[in-house]
Amino acid sequence: VGTITKGINESSVKKIYFSGSFVGKGFKIGLIAAFVALT
């Protein structure tokens, strides 16, 4: 087993993009996930 680096994989960063109606949905999902993580 090799070492695991923290953060997002560089190859994955290029594939993440939000456009159109996905911007609002992505923000809402991120906000809910952050709220759940804090509780």
PQR file of N, CA, C, O and H, with PARSE charges and radii, in Angstrom:
ATOM      1  N   VAL A   1       0.855  -1.177   0.000 -0.4000 1.5000
ATOM      2  CA  VAL A   1       0.000   0.000   0.000 -0.0000 2.0000
ATOM      3  C   VAL A   1       0.894   1.230   0.000  0.5500 1.7000
ATOM      4  O   VAL A   1       1.800   1.348   0.824 -0.5500 1.4000
ATOM      5  N   GLY A   2       0.638   2.135  -0.916 -0.4000 1.5000
ATOM      6  CA  GLY A   2       1.425   3.358  -1.001 -0.0000 2.0000
ATOM      7  C   GLY A   2       0.874   4.437  -0.094  0.5500 1.7000
ATOM      8  O   GLY A   2      -0.103   4.226   0.625 -0.5500 1.4000
ATOM      9  H   GLY A   2      -0.099   2.039  -1.586  0.4000 1.0000
ATOM     10  N   THR A   3       1.505   5.583  -0.135 -0.4000 1.5000
ATOM     11  CA  THR A   3       1.049   6.706   0.684 -0.0000 2.0000
ATOM     12  C   THR A   3      -0.179   7.350   0.038  0.5500 1.7000
ATOM     13  O   THR A   3      -0.334   7.345  -1.184 -0.5500 1.4000
ATOM     14  H   THR A   3       2.298   5.754  -0.719  0.4000 1.0000
ATOM     15  N   ILE A   4      -1.031   7.893   0.873 -0.4000 1.5000
ATOM     16  CA  ILE A   4      -2.241   8.558   0.399 -0.0000 2.0000
ATOM     17  C   ILE A   4      -2.101  10.049   0.673  0.5500 1.7000
ATOM     18  O   ILE A   4      -1.909  10.466   1.816 -0.5500 1.4000
ATOM     19  H   ILE A   4      -0.905   7.897   1.865  0.4000 1.0000
ATOM     20  N   THR A   5      -2.199  10.842  -0.378 -0.4000 1.5000
ATOM     21  CA  THR A   5      -2.099  12.289  -0.213 -0.0000 2.0000
ATOM     22  C   THR A   5      -3.488  12.864   0.018  0.5500 1.7000
ATOM     23  O   THR A   5      -4.483  12.342  -0.486 -0.5500 1.4000
ATOM     24  H   THR A   5      -2.355  10.504  -1.306  0.4000 1.0000
ATOM     25  N   LYS A   6      -3.541  13.944   0.787 -0.4000 1.5000
ATOM     26  CA  LYS A   6      -4.820  14.588   1.085 -0.0000 2.0000
ATOM     27  C   LYS A   6      -5.253  15.455  -0.082  0.5500 1.7000
ATOM     28  O   LYS A   6      -4.436  15.896  -0.889 -0.5500 1.4000
ATOM     29  H   LYS A   6      -2.733  14.368   1.196  0.4000 1.0000
ATOM     30  N   GLY A   7      -6.548  15.689  -0.154 -0.4000 1.5000
ATOM     31  CA  GLY A   7      -7.087  16.573  -1.177 -0.0000 2.0000
ATOM     32  C   GLY A   7      -7.756  15.815  -2.305  0.5500 1.7000
ATOM     33  O   GLY A   7      -7.912  14.595  -2.252 -0.5500 1.4000
ATOM     34  H   GLY A   7      -7.212  15.331   0.502  0.4000 1.0000
ATOM     35  N   ILE A   8      -8.146  16.554  -3.319 -0.4000 1.5000
ATOM     36  CA  ILE A   8      -8.826  15.980  -4.479 -0.0000 2.0000
ATOM     37  C   ILE A   8      -7.771  15.535  -5.483  0.5500 1.7000
ATOM     38  O   ILE A   8      -6.762  16.212  -5.678 -0.5500 1.4000
ATOM     39  H   ILE A   8      -8.019  17.545  -3.362  0.4000 1.0000
ATOM     40  N   ASN A   9      -8.012  14.397  -6.113 -0.4000 1.5000
ATOM     41  CA  ASN A   9      -7.095  13.933  -7.150 -0.0000 2.0000
ATOM     42  C   ASN A   9      -7.028  14.969  -8.263  0.5500 1.7000
ATOM     43  O   ASN A   9      -8.045  15.535  -8.664 -0.5500 1.4000
ATOM     44  H   ASN A   9      -8.832  13.847  -5.954  0.4000 1.0000
ATOM     45  N   GLU A  10      -5.818  15.208  -8.754 -0.4000 1.5000
ATOM     46  CA  GLU A  10      -5.662  16.222  -9.798 -0.0000 2.0000
ATOM     47  C   GLU A  10      -6.442  15.846 -11.054  0.5500 1.7000
ATOM     48  O   GLU A  10      -6.966  16.725 -11.739 -0.5500 1.4000
ATOM     49  H   GLU A  10      -4.993  14.748  -8.428  0.4000 1.0000
ATOM     50  N   SER A  11      -6.525  14.557 -11.364 -0.4000 1.5000
ATOM     51  CA  SER A  11      -7.273  14.150 -12.551 -0.0000 2.0000
ATOM     52  C   SER A  11      -8.768  14.381 -12.374  0.5500 1.7000
ATOM     53  O   SER A  11      -9.483  14.587 -13.354 -0.5500 1.4000
ATOM     54  H   SER A  11      -6.099  13.844 -10.807  0.4000 1.0000
ATOM     55  N   SER A  12      -9.248  14.351 -11.129 -0.4000 1.5000
ATOM     56  CA  SER A  12     -10.672  14.553 -10.866 -0.0000 2.0000
ATOM     57  C   SER A  12     -11.054  16.025 -10.916  0.5500 1.7000
ATOM     58  O   SER A  12     -12.189  16.358 -11.256 -0.5500 1.4000
ATOM     59  H   SER A  12      -8.668  14.184 -10.332  0.4000 1.0000
ATOM     60  N   VAL A  13     -10.125  16.905 -10.584 -0.4000 1.5000
ATOM     61  CA  VAL A  13     -10.429  18.338 -10.543 -0.0000 2.0000
ATOM     62  C   VAL A  13     -10.868  18.829 -11.917  0.5500 1.7000
ATOM     63  O   VAL A  13     -11.766  19.666 -12.013 -0.5500 1.4000
ATOM     64  H   VAL A  13      -9.203  16.635 -10.309  0.4000 1.0000
ATOM     65  N   LYS A  14     -10.258  18.328 -12.968 -0.4000 1.5000
ATOM     66  CA  LYS A  14     -10.591  18.764 -14.321 -0.0000 2.0000
ATOM     67  C   LYS A  14     -11.982  18.309 -14.744  0.5500 1.7000
ATOM     68  O   LYS A  14     -12.584  18.919 -15.628 -0.5500 1.4000
ATOM     69  H   LYS A  14      -9.529  17.648 -12.891  0.4000 1.0000
ATOM     70  N   LYS A  15     -12.504  17.248 -14.130 -0.4000 1.5000
ATOM     71  CA  LYS A  15     -13.806  16.710 -14.506 -0.0000 2.0000
ATOM     72  C   LYS A  15     -14.951  17.357 -13.745  0.5500 1.7000
ATOM     73  O   LYS A  15     -16.113  17.181 -14.111 -0.5500 1.4000
ATOM     74  H   LYS A  15     -12.015  16.753 -13.412  0.4000 1.0000
ATOM     75  N   ILE A  16     -14.635  18.110 -12.683 -0.4000 1.5000
ATOM     76  CA  ILE A  16     -15.684  18.730 -11.875 -0.0000 2.0000
ATOM     77  C   ILE A  16     -16.036  20.095 -12.465  0.5500 1.7000
ATOM     78  O   ILE A  16     -15.190  20.986 -12.523 -0.5500 1.4000
ATOM     79  H   ILE A  16     -13.691  18.253 -12.386  0.4000 1.0000
ATOM     80  N   TYR A  17     -17.265  20.252 -12.893 -0.4000 1.5000
ATOM     81  CA  TYR A  17     -17.745  21.553 -13.358 -0.0000 2.0000
ATOM     82  C   TYR A  17     -19.253  21.603 -13.196  0.5500 1.7000
ATOM     83  O   TYR A  17     -19.947  20.599 -13.357 -0.5500 1.4000
ATOM     84  H   TYR A  17     -17.953  19.527 -12.846  0.4000 1.0000
ATOM     85  N   PHE A  18     -19.740  22.778 -12.879 -0.4000 1.5000
ATOM     86  CA  PHE A  18     -21.166  22.985 -12.704 -0.0000 2.0000
ATOM     87  C   PHE A  18     -21.623  24.030 -13.707  0.5500 1.7000
ATOM     88  O   PHE A  18     -20.980  25.066 -13.876 -0.5500 1.4000
ATOM     89  H   PHE A  18     -19.176  23.593 -12.749  0.4000 1.0000
ATOM     90  N   SER A  19     -22.728  23.753 -14.365 -0.4000 1.5000
ATOM     91  CA  SER A  19     -23.272  24.734 -15.294 -0.0000 2.0000
ATOM     92  C   SER A  19     -24.794  24.654 -15.271  0.5500 1.7000
ATOM     93  O   SER A  19     -25.373  23.609 -14.973 -0.5500 1.4000
ATOM     94  H   SER A  19     -23.250  22.911 -14.228  0.4000 1.0000
ATOM     95  N   GLY A  20     -25.414  25.754 -15.583 -0.4000 1.5000
ATOM     96  CA  GLY A  20     -26.866  25.792 -15.646 -0.0000 2.0000
ATOM     97  C   GLY A  20     -27.529  25.529 -14.308  0.5500 1.7000
ATOM     98  O   GLY A  20     -27.181  26.142 -13.299 -0.5500 1.4000
ATOM     99  H   GLY A  20     -24.944  26.603 -15.825  0.4000 1.0000
ATOM    100  N   SER A  21     -28.488  24.611 -14.308 -0.4000 1.5000
ATOM    101  CA  SER A  21     -29.244  24.331 -13.085 -0.0000 2.0000
ATOM    102  C   SER A  21     -28.428  23.559 -12.065  0.5500 1.7000
ATOM    103  O   SER A  21     -28.819  23.480 -10.901 -0.5500 1.4000
ATOM    104  H   SER A  21     -28.771  24.113 -15.128  0.4000 1.0000
ATOM    105  N   PHE A  22     -27.302  22.986 -12.475 -0.4000 1.5000
ATOM    106  CA  PHE A  22     -26.487  22.208 -11.551 -0.0000 2.0000
ATOM    107  C   PHE A  22     -25.758  23.076 -10.533  0.5500 1.7000
ATOM    108  O   PHE A  22     -25.339  22.573  -9.490 -0.5500 1.4000
ATOM    109  H   PHE A  22     -26.985  23.050 -13.421  0.4000 1.0000
ATOM    110  N   VAL A  23     -25.599  24.357 -10.809 -0.4000 1.5000
ATOM    111  CA  VAL A  23     -24.917  25.245  -9.873 -0.0000 2.0000
ATOM    112  C   VAL A  23     -25.703  25.334  -8.571  0.5500 1.7000
ATOM    113  O   VAL A  23     -25.135  25.173  -7.492 -0.5500 1.4000
ATOM    114  H   VAL A  23     -25.939  24.765 -11.656  0.4000 1.0000
ATOM    115  N   GLY A  24     -26.978  25.583  -8.663 -0.4000 1.5000
ATOM    116  CA  GLY A  24     -27.823  25.679  -7.470 -0.0000 2.0000
ATOM    117  C   GLY A  24     -27.922  24.361  -6.732  0.5500 1.7000
ATOM    118  O   GLY A  24     -27.864  24.327  -5.503 -0.5500 1.4000
ATOM    119  H   GLY A  24     -27.440  25.713  -9.541  0.4000 1.0000
ATOM    120  N   LYS A  25     -28.071  23.270  -7.480 -0.4000 1.5000
ATOM    121  CA  LYS A  25     -28.173  21.952  -6.855 -0.0000 2.0000
ATOM    122  C   LYS A  25     -26.870  21.585  -6.162  0.5500 1.7000
ATOM    123  O   LYS A  25     -26.886  21.048  -5.055 -0.5500 1.4000
ATOM    124  H   LYS A  25     -28.118  23.297  -8.478  0.4000 1.0000
ATOM    125  N   GLY A  26     -25.749  21.868  -6.800 -0.4000 1.5000
ATOM    126  CA  GLY A  26     -24.449  21.569  -6.201 -0.0000 2.0000
ATOM    127  C   GLY A  26     -24.209  22.369  -4.936  0.5500 1.7000
ATOM    128  O   GLY A  26     -23.674  21.850  -3.957 -0.5500 1.4000
ATOM    129  H   GLY A  26     -25.736  22.304  -7.700  0.4000 1.0000
ATOM    130  N   PHE A  27     -24.604  23.632  -4.957 -0.4000 1.5000
ATOM    131  CA  PHE A  27     -24.451  24.476  -3.771 -0.0000 2.0000
ATOM    132  C   PHE A  27     -25.323  23.970  -2.635  0.5500 1.7000
ATOM    133  O   PHE A  27     -24.882  23.910  -1.487 -0.5500 1.4000
ATOM    134  H   PHE A  27     -25.038  24.054  -5.752  0.4000 1.0000
ATOM    135  N   LYS A  28     -26.563  23.606  -2.954 -0.4000 1.5000
ATOM    136  CA  LYS A  28     -27.490  23.119  -1.932 -0.0000 2.0000
ATOM    137  C   LYS A  28     -26.984  21.809  -1.325  0.5500 1.7000
ATOM    138  O   LYS A  28     -27.022  21.636  -0.107 -0.5500 1.4000
ATOM    139  H   LYS A  28     -26.921  23.655  -3.887  0.4000 1.0000
ATOM    140  N   ILE A  29     -26.515  20.894  -2.159 -0.4000 1.5000
ATOM    141  CA  ILE A  29     -25.990  19.618  -1.667 -0.0000 2.0000
ATOM    142  C   ILE A  29     -24.758  19.849  -0.800  0.5500 1.7000
ATOM    143  O   ILE A  29     -24.608  19.214   0.244 -0.5500 1.4000
ATOM    144  H   ILE A  29     -26.484  21.034  -3.148  0.4000 1.0000
ATOM    145  N   GLY A  30     -23.877  20.753  -1.223 -0.4000 1.5000
ATOM    146  CA  GLY A  30     -22.685  21.066  -0.436 -0.0000 2.0000
ATOM    147  C   GLY A  30     -23.032  21.682   0.902  0.5500 1.7000
ATOM    148  O   GLY A  30     -22.401  21.376   1.913 -0.5500 1.4000
ATOM    149  H   GLY A  30     -23.999  21.268  -2.071  0.4000 1.0000
ATOM    150  N   LEU A  31     -24.029  22.547   0.914 -0.4000 1.5000
ATOM    151  CA  LEU A  31     -24.451  23.191   2.153 -0.0000 2.0000
ATOM    152  C   LEU A  31     -25.046  22.171   3.124  0.5500 1.7000
ATOM    153  O   LEU A  31     -24.747  22.197   4.318 -0.5500 1.4000
ATOM    154  H   LEU A  31     -24.541  22.796   0.092  0.4000 1.0000
ATOM    155  N   ILE A  32     -25.874  21.288   2.615 -0.4000 1.5000
ATOM    156  CA  ILE A  32     -26.473  20.248   3.464 -0.0000 2.0000
ATOM    157  C   ILE A  32     -25.399  19.301   3.987  0.5500 1.7000
ATOM    158  O   ILE A  32     -25.422  18.925   5.159 -0.5500 1.4000
ATOM    159  H   ILE A  32     -26.117  21.267   1.645  0.4000 1.0000
ATOM    160  N   ALA A  33     -24.460  18.913   3.128 -0.4000 1.5000
ATOM    161  CA  ALA A  33     -23.384  18.016   3.556 -0.0000 2.0000
ATOM    162  C   ALA A  33     -22.523  18.667   4.630  0.5500 1.7000
ATOM    163  O   ALA A  33     -22.110  18.002   5.580 -0.5500 1.4000
ATOM    164  H   ALA A  33     -24.442  19.219   2.176  0.4000 1.0000
ATOM    165  N   ALA A  34     -22.248  19.963   4.487 -0.4000 1.5000
ATOM    166  CA  ALA A  34     -21.457  20.673   5.493 -0.0000 2.0000
ATOM    167  C   ALA A  34     -22.214  20.755   6.813  0.5500 1.7000
ATOM    168  O   ALA A  34     -21.621  20.600   7.880 -0.5500 1.4000
ATOM    169  H   ALA A  34     -22.583  20.503   3.715  0.4000 1.0000
ATOM    170  N   PHE A  35     -23.512  20.997   6.745 -0.4000 1.5000
ATOM    171  CA  PHE A  35     -24.328  21.072   7.961 -0.0000 2.0000
ATOM    172  C   PHE A  35     -24.362  19.725   8.681  0.5500 1.7000
ATOM    173  O   PHE A  35     -24.239  19.667   9.904 -0.5500 1.4000
ATOM    174  H   PHE A  35     -23.994  21.124   5.878  0.4000 1.0000
ATOM    175  N   VAL A  36     -24.527  18.651   7.924 -0.4000 1.5000
ATOM    176  CA  VAL A  36     -24.554  17.310   8.516 -0.0000 2.0000
ATOM    177  C   VAL A  36     -23.198  16.977   9.127  0.5500 1.7000
ATOM    178  O   VAL A  36     -23.133  16.357  10.189 -0.5500 1.4000
ATOM    179  H   VAL A  36     -24.627  18.698   6.930  0.4000 1.0000
ATOM    180  N   ALA A  37     -22.120  17.381   8.470 -0.4000 1.5000
ATOM    181  CA  ALA A  37     -20.776  17.091   8.984 -0.0000 2.0000
ATOM    182  C   ALA A  37     -20.506  17.827  10.294  0.5500 1.7000
ATOM    183  O   ALA A  37     -19.757  17.333  11.137 -0.5500 1.4000
ATOM    184  H   ALA A  37     -22.172  17.885   7.608  0.4000 1.0000
ATOM    185  N   LEU A  38     -21.104  18.994  10.471 -0.4000 1.5000
ATOM    186  CA  LEU A  38     -20.870  19.774  11.685 -0.0000 2.0000
ATOM    187  C   LEU A  38     -21.709  19.310  12.867  0.5500 1.7000
ATOM    188  O   LEU A  38     -21.404  19.648  14.011 -0.5500 1.4000
ATOM    189  H   LEU A  38     -21.713  19.395   9.787  0.4000 1.0000
ATOM    190  N   THR A  39     -22.758  18.544  12.607 -0.4000 1.5000
ATOM    191  CA  THR A  39     -23.619  18.087  13.706 -0.0000 2.0000
ATOM    192  C   THR A  39     -23.224  16.724  14.208  0.5500 1.7000
ATOM    193  O   THR A  39     -23.850  16.200  15.129 -0.5500 1.4000
ATOM    194  H   THR A  39     -23.005  18.269  11.678  0.4000 1.0000
TER
END
